[in-house]
């Protein structure tokens, strides 16, 4: 626990547990419950408008006086490629037809990057959450400095040693070491680069040896024993995402919960076909269709996500959830259904065992 003490003290935490941001699944209720239990709750605002993000921060503050984290996406703008996008839409035509809607003429960049969103930056500086974390890359040096001047602690995801070095050199306060086991989107700065697919334990040890920053272990951690193992390796805390999806406070719908509680949880895959960026989720028809032999490459992120969300939105109205992005890590079969408060107590008890 020696590596945890300074990190926990700085953030005002009593438990070395961080709830992963999980845009689309995290809620003010979930974040507040985790923070109230002594951990660090998180909001993922990468898929939110500035107004929606501000409202989520205000709603969380109404439920807890303790620190919480707000996570933003720092991806490069989508690389538009008319032929590639047309080929992807043509490939998805049978799924649009099955969902009962026409394929769009073009795809839209539905999630703007924090890198060019001055309004989102200004909102964070003015609302001053205790922690702001970055995924897919890093903001400008001026923005990082401004957040620090506002008294905000910063964290950033790294999936390899080079990214960890960049995080340290940028003046970020802590590194979230995301192993290949993790559910949801890989935090790769450059998704076209070779991914060594390092497991959490290897990545944590490498980053600890090569940097001086506190390291948060993320990926495949589902219970207190996993948290204790991460701390024994030298991590300052552990970040859990899939473990919180079945909590009633999460925004996961009934189909998502049913699959995570059943056999689907035993089969997850890292794929780019849903969003255009590598992300791990439970295998369904959309993933299998998009990865079938002879399939064209998906459109760039988040353009491909626009198509997937349109298909899933229409199919969902017919109670067909085979086209949903149901993100989950490799530890998914270990997910448990209980309130976030009870889960935090259970995790704390398991850490002592």
N, C-alpha and C positions, 0 to 999 in steps of 0.2 A: 504493500500500500504506500510505500515511500514516495513513489512518483505521483501518486494521486493527491497527496496532502496539499501541496502548493496550488495545484490546479483547482481542486475543490474549494480551497479557501478563497482563491481569487474570484470564483464564480458564486460563492456562497452556497455550495451544495453540501449535503450530508451523505449522498450516495453517488458513486462514480458511474452513474447510468444516464445516458443521453437517449432520448426518444428521437429516432431519425425523422427528418422533416416530412418526407412522403407527401409531396404536392398532390392534392386531390383526395388524400386519405386523412391527413392530419386535420385536426379541428381545434378551436380554442378550448373546448371542453377536454380534449385529450391532453393537449399541451399543459393546461393548468393543473390537471390531476397529477401528471408526472412531476411537475415542478412542486406542487404542494406536498408531494410524498418525499421530497428531498433530492430528486434528480433534476435534469434539465429537459423540460418539454420543448418542443419545436413546432414551428409553423413553416410549411413550404409554400412560398408565395410565387414561385416561378410560373404558375399557370393562372395567376390572379391579376386583375387590373389594379392600378394603384389605389383606387377607392376601396376595392374589395380587401386589399392587403391592410390598409389602414383600419378598416372596420374589424378585421380579424385580430389585429394587434390590440385594439381598444377592447374588444370582447374578451380577449385573454386576460388583459389587465383587470377587467372587472371580476375575474374569477380567481386571480392569484396576485399576491404581492411579491412573489418570489421571481427570480430571474428566468427568462426563457429565451430561446433562440429563434431567429428569423432567417430562413435560407433563401438565397436568390440564385438564379441561373446566369452564368457568365459565358455562354456559348457564342461562337462567332456567328454572324448573320448567315442565313441559309444561302448556299451556292445555287443560284437559279440555273436550271438546265432544262430548257423547254422539251427537248427530245426525251430526256430521262424521265421527266415528270409525266409526259404523255404516255410513255411506255408503261409506267407504273399504274397509271389510271386505267389503261387498256387491260392490263393484267388483272386488275381488281374488278373489272366490269361484271363478272358473274356474281361477285359478292354484293355489289351495289344492287344488281337485279334481284338477288335473293332477299335483300333488305327492303325492296320495294321503292327504291329511290333512284333517280338518274345520277350517273356519274357527273361530277362538276366539270366545267370547262377548264378550270385551273385550280391549283392548290394555293392556300394562303399560309402566310407565316403567322400562325396563331399565337405563338408565345414569343414576345419580343425579349431580346437579351437585356440583362441589367447593364451591360457594357454601354449601351446607347440610350438608356432610359434615365434621363436626368430627373424626371418627376419621381421615379421610384427611389432614387438616391436621396433626393431632398426629403422625401417622406420618412426614410429611415433616420436621417440625421435629426429631423424634427421630433419624431416619436421616440427615438433613443431606446430601442430594446437593449437588454443587457448584452446580448450576443447577436452578431450577424455572421452567417457562414456562407461560403461560396462553393458552387458546384459547376463543373465543366470548365473551370479556368479561374482567372483572377481579374478584378477590376483594376483601374488605373492607380498609380502610386498616389496621386492627389486624393482620390476617393478613399483609399485605405487610410491615409493620414487624417483626412477629415473625420472618418468614423472613429479613429483612435482619439482625436481631440474631443470628440463628443462623449468620450468615456465608454465606448462600445468595445467589447472584446471580440476579436475576429478569429474565425476558423476557416479552413479550406480543405476540400477533399483532394487526396493524391492517390493515384493507383499504381505509381511506380516511383523509383528513387529520384529521377529527374524532376518530376512534378513536385516532389517533396522539397527538393533544393530550391525550386522556384518559389514555393510558398514561403520558405524561410527567408530567402533573399528579399522578398516583397515586404517583409515586416509584419506578417501575419502572426497571431499569437499561438495558434495550435494547429496541428495537422490531423485530419481525419483520414486514417489509413484504410482505404476501402479495398478489401480483398475480393477475389473473383467470386466468392460464395454469395456476395451481397445481392439482395433483391433490388429491383428498380434500375434506374439508369447508372451506368458506369460513369464515374466523374472524370473520364479522360479529357485532358485539355485538347488533344487532337485525335478525333475518332478514326482518322485515316492512318495513324501511326500503328506500328506493330504492338500488339498488346501481349506482354509476357504472361498475363493471367496469373499473377502471383497470388497465392492464398493469403488470408489475413495474417496468419502467424508469421510467415516468412517476411511479408511486407512490413509488419510492425517491427520486427527485429532489425531489418535493414535500415529503416528510417531512424530508429533509435540510435543505431551505431553511427549514422552519417549526419545527423542533425542534432541540434540542441533544444529543439522545441518539444513541448508535451505532445504526446501522440495518443489519439483516440482510436481504438481498434473497432473496425466495422466490417461486418460480413460473416454470416453464419452463426452469430451469437444469439442464443434463444433462451438461456436460463442462467441461474446464478453461478453454476459451475463454469459455464463459458466465460462469464464476466470475471470470475476469480482467476481463470487461466490467463485471460488477457492481462490482468493486473500483475500476475506472476511473471509474465514476459516483459514487464516494464511499462505497459500502457498506463496512462493517467486515468483513463475511463474507457467504457465500452459504449458503443452506439448500437441500439437495437431498433429495427424497423418492423420486420415481419412479425416479431413477437407481439407487437401492439395492434396488429390489424384486426384481430378478433375481439378487441375490447369494444364494448358498446359505445364508447365515446368516439370511435373512429368513424369516418364517413363511408367505409366499405359497404356496398350494398349486399342484399341477401345472397345473390348468385356468387359473388366474390367470397363471402363467408362460407357458403356451402362447399365450394371447391377447396378452400384452404383447410376445411375440416374433414375433407374426404380424400379419395385416392389421387385426385389431381395434384395434391400437395407433394406427392413423391416424384413428380416430373416437372422440373423447371428447366428453362433454356435461356441462354443469352442470345438475343436476336436483335437485329436492326429493323425488321420488317414492320413493326408496329409504329415506331416513331421516327425512324431514320438514324437513330443512334443506338449503340449497343445497350440493351437493358434486359434484365432477367425477370421472367415471369412464368406463370404456370402455362404449360403447353395447351393450346386450343386449336380450333380449326383455322383461325386467321394466321397463326404462326406457321402451321403446317402448309397452308395454301401459299403463303408468301415465300416460304423456303423450298417449295417443291422444285424438283429438277427442271431446269430451263427457265426459271423465273428471272425476270430482269432485276437489277438492283433497285431498292426502294429509293424514292425521292429523298432529298436531304432533310435533316432535322430543322425545324419541326413540320415541314411540308407533308411528310409521310403521315405524321400524326393527324393532320387535318383530315386526310382520307379515312384513316382508321376510326376516328371519332365520329365522322358522319355515318359510316356504315354501322358502327356499334350503337349509335343513338337511335337509328331507325330500327335496327334489328331488336334492340332492347324493348321497344314498344310492342313487339310481337312475342316477348318473353324468350327471345333467343339471345343468349349471352356468350355465344361461341366466338365473338369477335372483339371481346373486351380486353383491355390491358389490365390483367390481374397480376400485378407485380408481386414477386415473392422470392426469397432467397433459398439457398439449398437446405437450410434448416427448417423449411416450411412444415414438414410433418410434425415438428415439435411445438407448433403454435398451440396456445391454450386460450380457451374462452373464459375470461373473467374481467371484472372492471379494472381500469388502469390502476386504481388505488390498491386493489387486491394483488394485481400482478407485481406492482412495485414492492409490496410487502413480501410476496413469495420470493421474488428475486433476491431481496436483502437477506431473507432467511436461508436461501440456498447458498449464498455466498459464504455463509458461516460454516456450512457443512463440509 
